[in-house]
């Protein structure tokens, strides 16, 4: 089953009848249109290309203008593609609009987004390494990682060694998030828990694979 492109609006909370607080993330879905249908015969694989939102013609290049004109749809600000194993051409067509109705019978979803970038970070922040002694003779080595290898044998640092480096700004998928509510009037999806990305970032919401 395909997913939808949404925008993370932020987090809030709701209360149950018993007074229990539930943290939720609000995701808004703009008008989503199919711009291209790819097939094994023409493209080597089955996929559906979609766009969301609206973009002025003055902001698009000629390739984008021609692509949306061929699909006979209004230009969107982003293009996304979903690969399909079992493709039925009768279910989709170019120009078709898709909304959150596809989540009516869905209980859990998987949400994919780009996590917040936090720059170059040390091992304590990035990997939760334990810090060394604050005093008792220790100086200048409070947050250093320590030894990163062994001896003359093997004489190298193994691949995958946890060291300082870029933290965040990665594609992350959070699985099995419960759907709390669907607002068909405002095109909002309320999901229990947090999803990756900053407020205003794009996220992909798909029906959960592992249930």
C-alpha positions in Angstrom: 0.0 0.0 0.0 1.2 3.5 -0.8 1.9 6.2 1.8 1.4 10.0 1.8 3.6 13.0 2.1 2.7 15.2 5.0 4.1 18.2 6.9 5.0 17.9 10.6 3.0 20.7 12.3 4.4 20.1 15.8 3.5 18.3 19.0 0.8 18.7 21.6 -1.2 16.4 23.9 -4.7 15.2 24.5 -6.4 13.8 27.6 -8.4 10.6 27.8 -11.6 10.3 29.8 -9.5 8.9 32.6 -7.3 12.0 32.6 -4.3 10.3 31.1 -2.1 12.6 29.0 -1.2 11.3 25.5 1.6 13.1 23.6 0.7 13.4 19.9 2.3 14.7 16.7 0.1 16.6 14.3 0.7 15.9 10.6 -1.0 18.0 7.9 -1.6 16.6 4.4 -1.9 19.1 1.5 -3.5 18.2 -1.8 -1.6 15.1 -3.1 -1.6 14.3 -6.8 -0.1 11.5 -8.9 2.2 13.0 -11.5 3.6 9.8 -13.1 3.1 6.1 -13.1 6.2 4.0 -13.8 6.0 0.4 -15.0 8.5 -2.4 -15.5 8.0 -2.2 -19.3 9.0 1.5 -19.5 11.1 2.2 -16.5 12.3 -1.2 -15.2 10.2 -1.1 -12.0 6.7 -0.3 -10.8 6.3 3.0 -8.9 4.0 5.9 -8.4 5.3 9.4 -8.4 3.4 12.1 -6.4 3.6 15.7 -5.6 2.1 17.9 -2.8 1.5 21.5 -2.2 1.7 24.2 -4.9 4.5 26.0 -6.6 4.4 29.1 -8.8 5.4 28.7 -12.5 7.9 31.5 -12.0 9.6 29.4 -9.4 9.9 26.2 -11.6 12.5 25.4 -14.3 11.5 24.2 -17.8 11.9 20.6 -16.9 9.5 20.9 -14.0 7.0 22.9 -16.0 7.0 20.3 -18.8 6.7 17.4 -16.3 3.6 18.8 -14.6 2.1 19.9 -17.9 2.4 16.4 -19.2 0.6 15.1 -16.1 -2.0 17.8 -16.4 -1.7 18.7 -12.8 -0.7 21.9 -10.8 2.9 22.2 -10.0 4.0 21.0 -6.5 7.0 21.9 -4.5 8.3 18.4 -4.1 8.2 15.0 -5.9 8.1 11.7 -4.1 8.1 8.1 -5.4 6.7 4.9 -4.0 7.8 1.6 -5.4 5.1 -1.1 -5.7 5.6 -4.8 -5.8 2.0 -5.7 -6.8 0.8 -3.0 -9.2 -2.7 -2.8 -10.5 -3.1 -0.1 -13.1 -6.8 0.2 -12.5 -6.2 1.6 -9.0 -4.2 4.6 -10.0 -4.0 7.1 -12.9 -2.1 10.3 -13.6 -3.7 13.4 -12.1 -5.5 11.4 -9.4 -5.9 13.1 -6.0 -5.2 11.1 -2.9 -6.3 12.1 0.6 -6.1 10.6 4.2 -9.1 8.4 3.5 -6.6 5.6 2.8 -5.9 5.5 6.6 -9.5 4.9 7.6 -8.9 1.2 8.4 -5.3 1.6 9.5 -4.4 1.4 13.2 -0.6 1.8 13.1 1.7 3.6 10.8 5.4 4.0 10.0 6.7 7.5 9.7 9.9 8.4 7.8 11.7 11.8 8.0 15.0 13.6 8.3 16.1 14.0 11.9 17.3 17.3 13.2 20.9 18.1 12.3 23.0 18.8 15.4 26.4 19.3 13.8 29.8 17.7 14.7 29.3 16.1 18.1 31.6 14.2 20.5 31.2 10.6 21.6 29.5 11.6 24.9 26.7 13.3 23.1 26.5 11.1 20.0 27.0 7.6 21.5 26.3 8.2 25.2 29.9 7.4 26.2 30.7 7.7 29.9 32.8 10.7 30.9 36.1 10.2 32.7 36.9 11.5 36.2 36.3 15.2 36.7 39.3 15.5 39.1 41.7 13.1 41.0 44.6 13.9 38.6 42.6 14.0 35.4 43.0 17.0 33.2 42.1 17.8 29.6 40.6 14.3 29.2 37.2 14.6 30.7 35.2 13.9 27.5 37.7 12.2 25.3 36.8 8.7 24.0 39.9 6.9 25.2 41.6 4.1 23.3 40.2 3.3 19.8 42.2 0.2 19.1 44.4 -2.6 20.4 48.2 -3.2 19.8 50.5 -4.0 16.9 48.0 -6.7 16.2 45.7 -6.0 14.4 47.4 -2.6 14.0 44.3 -0.8 12.7 41.0 0.7 13.8 38.1 -1.5 13.0 35.4 -0.2 10.7 32.3 1.1 12.5 34.2 2.3 15.5 32.1 4.7 17.5 33.8 8.1 17.3 33.0 11.8 17.1 31.2 13.0 14.0 28.1 14.4 12.4 25.0 13.9 14.6 21.5 13.9 13.1 20.4 15.0 9.6 19.7 11.3 8.7 16.8 9.5 7.3 15.0 7.9 10.2 11.9 5.7 10.3 9.8 5.3 13.4 7.6 2.1 13.3 4.3 1.1 14.8 2.9 4.5 15.8 -0.7 4.5 16.8 -3.2 6.7 15.0 -5.2 8.7 17.6 -7.5 10.6 15.3 -8.2 11.5 11.6 -9.5 15.0 10.8 -11.0 14.8 7.3 -12.0 18.5 7.3 -8.6 19.9 8.0 -6.7 16.9 6.6 -4.9 16.3 9.8 -3.5 13.0 11.2 -2.9 12.8 14.9 -0.2 10.2 15.8 0.8 9.0 19.3 4.4 9.9 20.1 7.2 11.8 18.3 8.3 11.6 14.7 11.7 12.6 13.2 12.3 16.1 11.9 11.8 19.7 12.8 8.4 21.5 12.8 7.5 22.2 9.2 9.6 19.3 7.7 8.2 16.7 5.3 7.5 13.2 6.5 6.3 10.1 4.7 3.5 8.2 6.5 2.8 4.6 5.5 0.7 1.8 6.9 2.9 -0.2 9.4 4.8 -3.2 8.0 5.3 -4.9 11.4 2.1 -5.2 13.3 
